[in-house]
Amino acid sequence: MMHRLQVRLFAAFLLVIIVVVITILLLVLPAAEQEIETYAQRTGRLQLARMHHWLLGYHSARGSWSGVQPFVEEMGVLYGQWVVLAAEDGTVVADSRNMLFGQPFTEEWTEVVLRGRDNERILGVLYVSAESGIDEAFARNLRDSLGYFLFWGALTALGAAIVLTVLLSRAISAPVRQLAESAIRAGKGDLSVRVPGSFRGEIGELARSFNGMIADLGRAAELRRNLVADTAHELRTPLSNIRGYLEAMKDEVVEPQDALASVEEDVGMLARLVDDLQELALAESGALGLHLEPENLVTVIRRCVANLHARAAARGVALHLELQEELPPVMIDFQRITQVVHNLLVNALVHTERGDRIVVAARRIDGVVEMRVTDTGEGIPEADRVNVFERFYRVDRSRTRATGGTGLGLTISKQLVEAHGGRICAEPNEPRGSIFVVELPLAGYGPKTDSMIS
Ligand code: ADP
């Protein structure tokens, strides 16, 4: 059973051959017939003129037609025609086939009247049969040859089509089959499968896209596995704390009154973790709808600073603003960017010592507004600087857990900023502390309508 691709290719080749043969039949054959016809007519006229010339020459030399018979017979053989010469009164005086001699000529043949020098006297009439001898045979031969060449040409093309079909279909179907087999294996869960990237052209592109897709799927599967493992790990600590307190209460080792505050704290931690996880899941799946509007980032910063004013004052930390006058609006979802700024400020507050200060600056640079949150806390070691945006990553686990952080704040912030077409990164502050830099595109530079995080 032939492969489907082979059948299609062969059908395409066959169709082309049929079209070519029919075109030749329709165009070349009538043109050839026409040429043969023209050639035959021209040759006929030439022959008649020659016979006319010779016969007149004969008559003028002899003064009569007597003895002309062998001459006419020779003309008949020479031109492959039936030639008859009749006298003035219509009686046949010479016949190349020697059949009509002495009879009156009555056939409707091509005739040429032979006149004397004075052009008055009719010497006789030359008749040539309508059926042409050599020309007709020649035309038949030509037609036969054309048919012969067309037939063998089509047969050769058919053979070539079969060979080409086999070669081409092999070249095309082999990589396609490999792709299909790899797709089936990937569908069954084997994400290590790859197709050779050496294929050329569209198939090569398809192979590379396929490999890219499988690699993405592999990464996504790994992320999912890690997320489940990390989440289980994060849930375990508050849960075992709660269980410990409950057992201690049951055994009456601690007073419920003393334990309740700690249990409440751990339950609060669990609730925050669940909320953050849900938010991150929405952000990562692209389901967090963004309602983008032109807003002034200064408004967002001022609102966040006002919200944290009391907390900062309680910690003895000063919040200082360095905002550029008349900052152009940025295209943002107000709530989401407020969440980002709030998270950065809380982090800065948590990591800044009493008596120090936090500076929040905003300015325009080309097509973006840049916000910098600078603190003078313990800073982030260089090796950890990129990782702090990974989920559940904490530089100092014990310390951050004590502050109630879930380890997801910066991960969510990064997702949100990038969904706005912006950028977020951490830099070291001199001599100590960290700077978190956020860039958001100006209105007219970034996304223009409501969009989804992707
Ligand atoms: P968390 O809820 O633990 O604060 P984040 O994602 O907001 O989670 O931050 C991740 C980690 O990055 C923190 O645990 C902390 O170790 C580090 N970090 C974040 N902000 C700062 C900062 N301003 N100074 C020093 N370390 C920071």
Residues whose N, C-alpha, C, O or C-beta is under 5 A from the ligand:
A	BS01	ADP	N347 A348 H351 G377 G379 I380 V388 Y393 R394 V395 D396 T400 G405 T406 G407 L408 G409 L410 T411 S434
